[in-house]
Amino acid sequence: MSHELFTIAILYFTSFFTIINPLGVMPVFMTMTADLAEKQRKRTALKAVFTAFITLLLFAFSGQLMFRFFGISVNGFRVVGGIIFFMMGFELLQAKISRIKMDEDMVKKYVDDISVTPLGIPIIAGPGSITNAIVLMEDSHTFPVKVILIATIVLTLLITYLVLLSAGKIGKLLGETGNKITMKLMGLIMMVIAVEFFFAGLGPILRGILGISAAG
């Protein structure tokens, strides 16, 4: 039985780690927090990871119920996530974030804003990880397996937090020019990801609408 639980734990952890991809989140975090002090950067990372944890936990335990109650789908999440990614990618491509000069109150508001959205949702807790949490919770029929699921979410997000904390050192290593180049590159990549997200969600929705129309 213990061997089976270990296998499940490895499977759950691998799926969450691959989908969340902490190393992929780091460049985005690094470019969005380039002008923040180390203290604000740590606070942003902690709040983003905590937001992602609450989101994944919420959907794991009530995802199916919420989807049915509000009449929404994961494909809808993909479409919205794609739009958010595209807008954020466009700002990164224009290097707008690096030109923002903020006072103390603005810094606090900026940290609060980006840590929840888009860093917490949908970059860390995106449609893929949310769907994964819902599906795996549906498949976790016993209490020990449910505990394993929650533990793997915590472990993955802890690794993500530690990776984000190291972003500051990498930012100093790259310098201002390197950060700007990284920002523009990540903006372009994120816009491509946004298009993939958008059409991955829009396709099934349109097929569903056309199917209903044809049946009517």
N, C-alpha and C positions, 0 to 999 in steps of 0.2 A: 504493500500500500504506500509506504514512504517513497519507494522508487517511482511509483506512478505520480505522486504529488510533486516530486522533484522534476519529472518530465514536463508536467503541466506548468510548473513555475518557470522553467526555461522557455517553454513555448510562449507563455504570456509575456514574459520580460522581453523576449526577442521581438515579438510583434509590436509592443509599445515603443521600444527603443528605436526600431526601424522606422515606424510611422512618425514619431515625434522628432527624431533625428536631431539631437542636441548640437552636434557639430554644424548642422545646416542652419540652426537657429542663431548660432553665435555671430556670424557676420552681420545679420540683420540687426541684432541687438547692439553690436558694436557701432554700426553706422548711425543708429537712431539715438544712441547715448554718447556720441562723440564729444559733445560740448558740456556734458554733465561732470560734476566732481565725483570722485571715487565713492563718497558717501551716498550721493543720489543714485549712482549707478548700481550700488549694492541694494539699495532700497527698491529700485525699479525691478531688479532681477528677482528679489524675494517676493515682491507683490505679484509679479507676472506668473511665477511658478505657483504661488498660493492660489491665484485666480484659476489657473489651469487645473490644479488639484480639485478645488471645489466644483468646477465645471464638470470634470470627468466623473467625479463621485456622484454628482447630482444626476447626470445622464445614465450612469451605470445602474443606479437604483430606481430611477423613474423615467428613463428615456422613452421606452415604449409607450408608457402611459401618457407622457407629455405629447409625444408625436400624435397619438390617437386623439387626445383631448383637443389640441390646437389644430389638428388636421394638416400638420406639416410633415415634410419628409427630409431625409438626409440629402437628397438631391437639391432641395431648397437651400440647405446649409452650404452646399458646394457652390451654388450660384452666388449667394450673398458673400461667401468667403472669397470667391473669385473677384467680385467687385471691390471688396476691401483691399485685397492684395494689389489689384490694378492701381487704385488710387494711391496707395502707399508706395508702390513701385515707381509711379510717375513722379512723386515728390522726391524720392531718392535719386531718380535719374536727373532731376533738375537741381539736385544738391541743395534743396531748400532748407533742410533741417540744419545743415552746417552753418547757415547764415543767420539762424535765429539767435538773438541776443536777449537774455531773459533776466529779470530781477528775481529776488528770492521767492516771491509769491507765484510768479510765472513758472519758475522751475518746479515748485511743488505741484502746481496744476498740470504741468506737462508730464511729470513723472506719474501722477495719478492717472492721467489720460492714456498714455501709451502702455503702462503696465497692465491695464485691464484689456484695452483694445488699441492696437492689434497684437501686442506681444502675448498676453495671456490667452486671448481668443482673437483670431483663429490661428495664430502662428504656432503656439505650443499645443493648445487644445483645439485642434482643427477638426474638420468633418471626418477625417480618417481616424484620428484617435478617439473621437466621440463615438463614432460608429463601432470601433473596436471595443470600447468599454461596454456599450450596450449589448453587442453580440456575445462577448465573452461572459458577461453577467448572466445572460440568458442560458448559456451553456454550463454555468457553474451551479450544479444542482445540490451540492453539499456545503455546509458551513466552512470546513477547512479550505475548500477550493475558492470560496468567496473571499476568505482572508488572504489567500495567495494572490488573488486578483488585485485587491487593494494594496497589498505589500509591493507588488510589481509596479503599480502606478506610482507609489511613493518612491521606490528605488529609482525609477526612470527619471522622475522629476527632480530628485536629489542630485543625480548625475548632471541633469540639465542645468540646475542652479550652480553647481561647481564649475561647469564649463563656461557659463555666463560670467562668473566672477573673474575668470582668467582673461576675459575679453579686453579689459582695461590694459593689461600688460602688452597684449598683442597690438592694441591701438597705439600705445606709446612707441612700440617698435616700428610700426608702419610710418608714423609721423602724419602731418597734416595732408600732404600730397597723397600719400598712400591711402589715408582714410577717404579722401574725396574720390579716388579711383575706385576703391572698394565699394563706396556708396553708389556710384553710377553703375558699376558692374552688377551689384546686387539689385539695384532698381530694375535693370534690364531683365535679369533672371526672374525676379519676382513678377514682372509683367507677363513673362512667358508662362510662369506657373499659374498666374491669374487666369489666363486664357484657357489653359488646360482644365483648371478647376471649374470655370464658368461653363464650358461646353460639356464637361463630364456630367454636370448636374442638369444642364439645359436639355441635353439629348433625350434622356429618359422621360423628362417632363413633356417635351414636345411629342414624343412617341405615344405617351399616354393620352395626350389631348387628341392627337390624330386618330388613335385607336377608338376613343369614345365617339368622336365625330363620325368615323366610318360606320361604327355600330349603330349610331343614331340614324 
